Amino acid sequence: MASHGPGQLNADGPASAARAAAERAARDSYGRLVAYLAAHTRDIAGAEDALADAFASALAQWPTSGVPQKPEAWLLAVARRRQVDASRKRRTADAAREHVAMIEDERRGIAADEGFPDERLKLMFACAAPEIEPAMRAPLILQTLLGFDAATIGAAFLVSPATMGQRLVRAKSRIRQKAVPLRIPDRSEMPARLDAVLAAIYAAFAEGWSDAAGADARRTNLAGEAIWLGRVLSALLPSEPEVLGLLALMLFAEGRSAARCTAAGAYVPLAEQDVAAWNDELIDEAEALLLRASRFGAFGRYQIEAAVQSAHCARRRTRLVDWPAIRLLYEALAGICPSPVVAVNLAVAIAETDGPGAGLRHLDAVSDDARLTDYQPYWAARADLLARCGDVPEARLAYERATGLQSDPAARAFLIARRERLGASLN
């Protein structure tokens, strides 16, 4: 084993601290920083580039100069200087206006002394503007505000990383070319943009939720950020039932998060979770939000999905799961927004009401959808239903595919154990 001299040890410590501080700033403040940097310029790609340069400077300077007391303010100041330099080089009327605005911010000392305003909701609604292709609004929000890469976003929306990357570049360019303003839209403009904002918040929550054991701090933070954005949006739009429905949906799920793994880190499926470990306060808040949303008489995707979660959470009191109700809810969801995700969940509900064979037949009916090829829940559900139908060889293959597509270590270990149990049954 190689030894380290004193000088190297001293260098490693500050470098490690600098990296940790930079990662923490990226995890906690990436979206706020990009949104603020893009507020004057509407140049999202430019804001991202300036911020990337600032992080590179931090990793180069902080090991020797020390981590600043306000890392986000330091990053913002460096990124704004990069933007000022870029605006000088462009030498256009728009660049001149941006330059004046940024210099004014510098004069006022916003970043260093006062903190900086949270412009994320404004940027989210800009990304959902009519000028942006509808299918790209939610993916653009995810990359811009949360720093997701094209591969992660592509996986969430069942699109190849290369295709997603190209589309994101075009969408960012369009915001600048069309001079889309960063602002909260008027009431008349809200309906056309709201769906994309809700979809992005939900996708962010789902990405955070995928880390069952809470081992990845960035993902855990994403779930919390998504709930925070949902709360801000519900305060802004208290009479929008789908906003309330989405917040309820996230709170139902978050209320069960502590029961998803044992103390040793082993994954626990929903049906086997200890309801005593659920957070009654969050679940009760979700129930109240869902009830409030239902009074508007305009039902949509998020309210229905929240109702599914409510039916699962009713096990706190009844000790039973109302699978017929869950099946009806998924059938309603399939009617208004059909997707592979809904199809898989409906198949699981059908299996619980009509038997695993019926559920498997429903999966077979949608198996030619190319988007299911790398959709992990499809293979996990298929493996379980095949096993329950007694088709052990095919179940083993499906479990292997599901395991290979599962990124969460705890869930992967659970699937491996299920597959090994199949192997034991053959002996």
TIDREN-307022 format. One line per field, with one value per residue (C-alpha): residue number from 1; x, y, z. Coordinates in nm, 3 decimals, m for minus. Each point is the difference from the previous one (the first is absolute). Layout:
seq <- c(NUM; ...)
east <- c(X; ...)
north <- c(Y; ...)
up <- c(Z; ...)
END
This chain:
seq <- c(1; 2; 3; 4; 5; 6; 7; 8; 9; 10; 11; 12; 13; 14; 15; 16; 17; 18; 19; 20; 21; 22; 23; 24; 25; 26; 27; 28; 29; 30; 31; 32; 33; 34; 35; 36; 37; 38; 39; 40; 41; 42; 43; 44; 45; 46; 47; 48; 49; 50; 51; 52; 53; 54; 55; 56; 57; 58; 59; 60; 61; 62; 63; 64; 65; 66; 67; 68; 69; 70; 71; 72; 73; 74; 75; 76; 77; 78; 79; 80; 81; 82; 83; 84; 85; 86; 87; 88; 89; 90; 91; 92; 93; 94; 95; 96; 97; 98; 99; 100; 101; 102; 103; 104; 105; 106; 107; 108; 109; 110; 111; 112; 113; 114; 115; 116; 117; 118; 119; 120; 121; 122; 123; 124; 125; 126; 127; 128; 129; 130; 131; 132; 133; 134; 135; 136; 137; 138; 139; 140; 141; 142; 143; 144; 145; 146; 147; 148; 149; 150; 151; 152; 153; 154; 155; 156; 157; 158; 159; 160; 161; 162; 163; 164; 165; 166; 167; 168; 169; 170; 171; 172; 173; 174; 175; 176; 177; 178; 179; 180; 181; 182; 183; 184; 185; 186; 187; 188; 189; 190; 191; 192; 193; 194; 195; 196; 197; 198; 199; 200; 201; 202; 203; 204; 205; 206; 207; 208; 209; 210; 211; 212; 213; 214; 215; 216; 217; 218; 219; 220; 221; 222; 223; 224; 225; 226; 227; 228; 229; 230; 231; 232; 233; 234; 235; 236; 237; 238; 239; 240; 241; 242; 243; 244; 245; 246; 247; 248; 249; 250; 251; 252; 253; 254; 255; 256; 257; 258; 259; 260; 261; 262; 263; 264; 265; 266; 267; 268; 269; 270; 271; 272; 273; 274; 275; 276; 277; 278; 279; 280; 281; 282; 283; 284; 285; 286; 287; 288; 289; 290; 291; 292; 293; 294; 295; 296; 297; 298; 299; 300; 301; 302; 303; 304; 305; 306; 307; 308; 309; 310; 311; 312; 313; 314; 315; 316; 317; 318; 319; 320; 321; 322; 323; 324; 325; 326; 327; 328; 329; 330; 331; 332; 333; 334; 335; 336; 337; 338; 339; 340; 341; 342; 343; 344; 345; 346; 347; 348; 349; 350; 351; 352; 353; 354; 355; 356; 357; 358; 359; 360; 361; 362; 363; 364; 365; 366; 367; 368; 369; 370; 371; 372; 373; 374; 375; 376; 377; 378; 379; 380; 381; 382; 383; 384; 385; 386; 387; 388; 389; 390; 391; 392; 393; 394; 395; 396; 397; 398; 399; 400; 401; 402; 403; 404; 405; 406; 407; 408; 409; 410; 411; 412; 413; 414; 415; 416; 417; 418; 419; 420; 421; 422; 423; 424; 425; 426; 427)
east <- c(0.000; 0.145; 0.084; m0.084; 0.243; m0.113; m0.033; m0.235; m0.211; m0.037; m0.099; m0.255; m0.189; m0.078; m0.066; m0.248; m0.169; m0.021; m0.155; m0.251; m0.098; m0.036; m0.211; m0.219; m0.048; m0.089; m0.243; m0.168; 0.013; 0.058; m0.349; m0.009; 0.336; m0.089; m0.339; 0.153; 0.278; m0.250; m0.248; 0.149; 0.138; m0.257; 0.311; m0.034; 0.292; 0.217; m0.103; 0.084; 0.338; 0.081; m0.096; 0.207; 0.299; m0.067; m0.002; 0.325; 0.154; m0.123; 0.166; 0.324; 0.002; m0.179; 0.264; 0.253; m0.215; m0.248; m0.373; m0.172; m0.253; m0.274; 0.091; m0.311; 0.067; 0.362; m0.114; m0.262; 0.249; 0.249; m0.271; m0.131; 0.348; 0.016; m0.334; 0.124; 0.307; m0.217; m0.235; 0.297; 0.118; m0.339; m0.019; m0.372; m0.284; m0.144; 0.341; 0.037; m0.330; 0.097; 0.338; m0.159; m0.240; 0.280; 0.221; m0.292; m0.032; 0.372; m0.034; m0.284; 0.200; m0.294; 0.204; 0.246; m0.209; m0.372; m0.024; m0.178; m0.368; m0.139; m0.099; m0.065; m0.375; 0.045; 0.253; m0.226; m0.285; 0.235; 0.104; m0.370; m0.075; m0.197; 0.319; 0.143; m0.107; m0.251; 0.190; 0.317; m0.138; 0.030; 0.342; 0.131; m0.114; 0.173; 0.334; m0.012; m0.116; 0.129; 0.309; m0.114; 0.206; m0.154; 0.034; m0.195; m0.270; m0.017; m0.054; m0.279; m0.180; 0.098; 0.207; 0.362; 0.266; 0.132; m0.344; m0.083; 0.329; m0.063; m0.354; 0.112; 0.258; m0.263; m0.250; 0.250; 0.091; m0.365; m0.053; 0.276; m0.093; m0.367; 0.084; m0.226; m0.036; 0.073; m0.313; m0.300; m0.260; m0.336; m0.306; m0.100; 0.338; 0.025; m0.195; 0.217; 0.318; m0.105; 0.002; 0.370; 0.093; m0.192; 0.156; 0.349; m0.060; m0.139; 0.292; 0.244; m0.181; m0.001; 0.375; 0.055; m0.245; 0.195; 0.268; m0.186; 0.276; 0.076; 0.364; 0.032; m0.020; m0.070; m0.302; m0.134; 0.034; m0.193; m0.302; 0.005; 0.047; m0.293; m0.226; 0.118; m0.080; m0.339; m0.071; 0.105; m0.217; m0.300; 0.036; 0.016; m0.295; m0.218; m0.302; 0.175; m0.112; 0.285; 0.257; m0.159; m0.020; 0.370; 0.101; m0.227; 0.153; 0.353; m0.094; m0.170; 0.320; 0.230; m0.211; 0.099; 0.367; 0.128; m0.152; 0.155; 0.317; 0.090; 0.253; 0.258; m0.086; m0.202; m0.279; m0.359; m0.277; m0.316; m0.213; 0.243; 0.065; m0.074; m0.277; 0.113; 0.314; m0.201; m0.020; m0.364; 0.040; 0.112; m0.260; m0.279; 0.114; m0.011; m0.353; m0.114; 0.156; m0.163; m0.340; 0.044; 0.094; m0.304; m0.237; 0.088; m0.156; 0.278; 0.183; 0.337; 0.304; 0.157; m0.320; m0.063; 0.356; m0.033; m0.326; 0.187; 0.252; m0.283; m0.148; 0.334; 0.040; m0.346; 0.170; 0.102; m0.353; m0.159; 0.308; m0.126; 0.073; m0.305; 0.126; m0.332; 0.005; 0.365; m0.079; m0.287; 0.226; 0.269; m0.260; m0.114; 0.362; 0.056; m0.296; 0.132; 0.378; 0.095; 0.367; 0.224; 0.018; m0.378; m0.023; 0.244; m0.177; m0.338; 0.137; 0.108; m0.347; m0.167; 0.220; m0.121; m0.369; m0.011; 0.316; 0.359; m0.092; m0.235; 0.263; 0.259; m0.234; m0.041; 0.379; 0.025; m0.253; 0.233; 0.334; 0.058; 0.038; 0.369; 0.011; m0.036; 0.325; 0.205; m0.281; 0.102; m0.344; m0.137; 0.258; m0.039; m0.379; 0.036; 0.244; m0.236; m0.304; 0.190; 0.120; m0.353; m0.118; 0.267; 0.211; 0.331; 0.243; m0.167; m0.033; 0.373; 0.079; m0.234; 0.154; 0.345; m0.114; m0.170; 0.311; 0.225; m0.220; m0.032; 0.239; m0.095; 0.223; m0.266; m0.265; 0.254; 0.088; m0.372; m0.043; 0.307; m0.141; m0.332; 0.182; 0.209; m0.314; m0.126; 0.322; m0.048; m0.351; 0.144; 0.208)
north <- c(0.000; 0.336; 0.247; 0.368; 0.272; 0.282; 0.245; m0.230; m0.066; 0.372; 0.055; m0.280; 0.140; 0.347; m0.148; m0.246; 0.276; 0.218; m0.279; m0.073; 0.367; 0.033; m0.316; 0.124; 0.337; m0.176; m0.230; 0.274; 0.303; m0.094; 0.093; 0.325; 0.104; m0.079; 0.169; 0.316; 0.009; m0.045; 0.257; 0.293; m0.179; m0.274; m0.192; m0.326; m0.171; 0.305; m0.002; m0.368; 0.054; 0.293; m0.204; m0.297; 0.234; 0.127; m0.354; m0.075; 0.313; m0.106; m0.341; 0.170; 0.280; m0.123; m0.263; 0.281; 0.302; m0.195; m0.055; 0.341; 0.072; 0.027; m0.246; 0.072; 0.376; m0.062; m0.222; 0.252; 0.288; m0.197; m0.120; 0.355; 0.120; m0.272; 0.123; 0.361; m0.110; m0.192; 0.295; 0.229; m0.237; m0.021; 0.379; 0.008; 0.220; m0.291; m0.073; 0.365; m0.005; m0.324; 0.151; 0.306; m0.218; m0.223; 0.295; 0.147; m0.325; 0.014; 0.360; m0.094; m0.294; m0.242; m0.319; 0.088; 0.185; m0.055; m0.351; m0.035; m0.040; m0.339; 0.024; m0.371; 0.018; 0.276; m0.210; m0.305; 0.188; 0.143; m0.354; m0.085; 0.294; m0.056; 0.062; m0.327; m0.331; m0.156; m0.328; 0.188; 0.227; m0.236; m0.139; 0.354; 0.092; m0.308; 0.081; 0.372; 0.002; m0.330; m0.063; m0.339; m0.129; m0.110; m0.369; 0.036; 0.211; m0.235; m0.295; 0.184; 0.080; m0.322; 0.180; m0.076; 0.222; 0.124; 0.102; 0.165; 0.192; 0.143; 0.103; 0.171; 0.209; 0.113; 0.085; 0.217; 0.185; 0.067; 0.175; 0.245; 0.043; 0.065; 0.222; m0.202; 0.203; m0.159; 0.076; m0.158; m0.004; 0.172; m0.206; m0.021; m0.149; m0.238; m0.305; m0.040; m0.009; m0.167; m0.362; 0.013; 0.159; m0.267; m0.277; 0.130; 0.027; m0.353; m0.137; 0.164; m0.157; m0.340; 0.021; 0.076; m0.272; m0.261; m0.002; m0.218; m0.015; 0.372; m0.075; 0.265; 0.345; 0.170; m0.218; 0.040; 0.374; m0.019; m0.150; 0.274; 0.270; m0.135; 0.011; 0.354; 0.108; m0.169; 0.195; 0.329; m0.073; m0.092; 0.328; 0.185; m0.193; m0.114; m0.063; m0.225; m0.355; m0.170; 0.205; m0.117; m0.354; m0.009; 0.127; m0.260; m0.273; 0.091; 0.026; m0.342; m0.151; 0.198; m0.103; m0.363; 0.064; m0.105; m0.347; m0.074; m0.149; m0.186; 0.136; m0.215; 0.161; m0.286; 0.103; m0.058; m0.008; 0.199; m0.305; m0.105; 0.340; 0.058; 0.262; 0.107; 0.141; 0.222; 0.372; 0.062; 0.377; 0.009; m0.254; 0.190; 0.320; m0.181; m0.125; 0.354; 0.135; m0.272; 0.071; 0.371; m0.069; m0.224; 0.284; 0.184; m0.278; m0.007; m0.330; m0.063; m0.220; 0.108; m0.017; m0.354; m0.107; 0.157; m0.192; m0.323; 0.086; 0.085; m0.346; m0.158; 0.217; m0.097; m0.319; 0.205; m0.048; m0.287; m0.226; m0.082; 0.137; 0.086; m0.147; 0.032; 0.375; 0.026; m0.187; 0.239; 0.297; m0.134; m0.073; 0.362; 0.114; m0.213; 0.174; 0.353; m0.047; m0.345; m0.086; m0.302; 0.104; m0.012; m0.326; m0.174; 0.122; m0.100; m0.349; m0.031; 0.108; m0.245; m0.278; 0.081; m0.005; m0.270; m0.201; 0.011; m0.156; 0.287; 0.253; m0.173; 0.003; 0.375; 0.041; m0.217; 0.224; 0.302; m0.180; 0.116; 0.360; 0.074; 0.230; m0.302; m0.158; 0.174; 0.090; m0.167; m0.016; m0.191; m0.274; m0.010; m0.033; m0.260; m0.202; m0.002; m0.101; m0.272; m0.139; 0.001; m0.180; m0.267; 0.082; m0.008; 0.010; 0.306; 0.162; m0.046; 0.172; 0.288; 0.041; 0.013; 0.271; 0.197; m0.028; 0.125; 0.305; 0.084; 0.273; 0.001; m0.246; m0.092; m0.072; m0.192; m0.222; m0.064; m0.113; m0.223; m0.167; m0.059; m0.154; m0.224; m0.118; m0.114; m0.194; m0.177; m0.105; m0.191; m0.231)
up <- c(0.000; m0.101; 0.276; m0.007; 0.103; 0.230; m0.285; m0.191; 0.306; 0.062; m0.364; 0.001; 0.299; m0.144; m0.345; 0.148; 0.200; m0.312; m0.203; 0.274; 0.027; m0.377; m0.020; 0.284; m0.173; m0.327; 0.177; 0.202; m0.227; m0.364; m0.115; 0.196; m0.143; m0.362; 0.034; 0.140; m0.260; m0.284; 0.132; m0.194; m0.304; m0.072; m0.107; 0.191; m0.172; 0.069; 0.367; 0.027; m0.165; 0.229; 0.305; m0.120; m0.029; 0.352; 0.139; m0.185; 0.154; 0.343; m0.028; m0.108; 0.260; 0.311; 0.095; 0.047; 0.088; 0.212; m0.045; 0.018; 0.273; m0.265; m0.277; m0.209; 0.008; m0.108; m0.287; m0.107; m0.002; m0.212; m0.239; m0.048; m0.086; m0.266; m0.134; m0.008; m0.195; m0.245; m0.050; m0.077; m0.268; m0.170; m0.056; m0.078; 0.127; 0.201; 0.147; 0.099; 0.187; 0.176; 0.086; 0.161; 0.201; 0.128; 0.088; 0.196; 0.195; 0.075; 0.121; 0.234; 0.132; m0.011; m0.002; 0.270; 0.253; m0.047; m0.134; m0.331; m0.090; m0.090; m0.365; m0.051; m0.049; m0.258; m0.188; 0.019; m0.161; m0.264; m0.089; m0.034; m0.234; m0.324; m0.199; 0.135; m0.151; 0.246; 0.031; 0.098; 0.269; 0.296; m0.109; m0.042; 0.350; 0.143; m0.158; 0.061; 0.359; 0.130; m0.211; m0.132; m0.290; m0.330; 0.090; 0.324; m0.165; m0.298; 0.234; 0.182; m0.327; m0.184; m0.265; m0.102; 0.163; m0.336; m0.122; 0.330; 0.001; m0.346; 0.088; 0.319; m0.185; m0.250; 0.275; 0.190; m0.318; m0.068; 0.336; m0.085; m0.368; 0.081; 0.299; 0.229; 0.324; 0.336; 0.200; 0.165; m0.280; 0.017; 0.092; m0.365; m0.092; 0.293; m0.126; m0.310; 0.210; 0.321; m0.120; m0.090; 0.333; 0.190; m0.210; 0.071; 0.374; 0.007; m0.207; 0.243; 0.294; m0.171; m0.060; 0.368; 0.102; m0.202; 0.272; 0.248; 0.260; m0.013; m0.076; m0.272; 0.160; m0.334; m0.069; 0.352; m0.044; m0.330; 0.171; 0.261; m0.264; m0.200; 0.304; 0.075; m0.357; 0.030; 0.317; m0.160; m0.304; 0.214; 0.191; m0.333; m0.148; 0.292; m0.225; m0.254; 0.084; m0.188; 0.193; 0.323; m0.138; m0.083; 0.342; 0.159; m0.216; 0.105; 0.367; m0.003; m0.137; 0.229; 0.296; m0.065; m0.068; 0.344; m0.043; m0.340; 0.149; 0.318; 0.246; m0.179; m0.335; m0.150; m0.239; 0.118; m0.265; 0.067; 0.082; 0.275; 0.158; 0.366; 0.004; 0.348; m0.166; m0.234; 0.069; 0.097; m0.005; m0.365; m0.107; 0.179; m0.171; m0.334; 0.071; 0.079; m0.321; m0.209; 0.157; m0.068; m0.362; m0.051; 0.092; m0.321; m0.206; m0.262; 0.025; m0.164; m0.001; 0.327; 0.200; m0.127; 0.080; 0.344; 0.047; m0.079; 0.272; 0.236; m0.059; 0.085; 0.309; 0.123; 0.117; 0.305; 0.130; m0.191; m0.023; m0.351; m0.347; m0.210; m0.326; m0.187; 0.067; m0.105; m0.321; m0.081; 0.062; m0.232; m0.266; 0.028; m0.022; m0.310; m0.157; 0.045; m0.029; m0.132; 0.046; 0.066; 0.366; 0.037; m0.196; 0.234; 0.312; m0.141; m0.071; 0.363; 0.119; m0.239; 0.138; 0.351; m0.099; m0.271; 0.061; m0.128; m0.334; m0.080; 0.100; m0.217; m0.299; 0.042; 0.001; m0.310; m0.175; 0.034; m0.031; m0.358; 0.122; m0.065; 0.302; 0.229; m0.120; 0.270; 0.240; 0.326; 0.170; m0.300; 0.040; 0.379; m0.030; m0.275; 0.210; 0.298; m0.205; m0.187; 0.333; 0.138; m0.313; 0.053; m0.306; 0.186; m0.300; m0.153; 0.343; 0.056; m0.332; 0.082; 0.347; m0.157; m0.239; 0.280; 0.219; m0.278; m0.051; 0.372; 0.120; 0.369; 0.192; 0.258; m0.263; m0.209; 0.296; 0.054; m0.362; 0.017; 0.312; m0.177; m0.297; 0.225; 0.176; m0.341; m0.050; 0.334; m0.103; m0.297; 0.221)
END
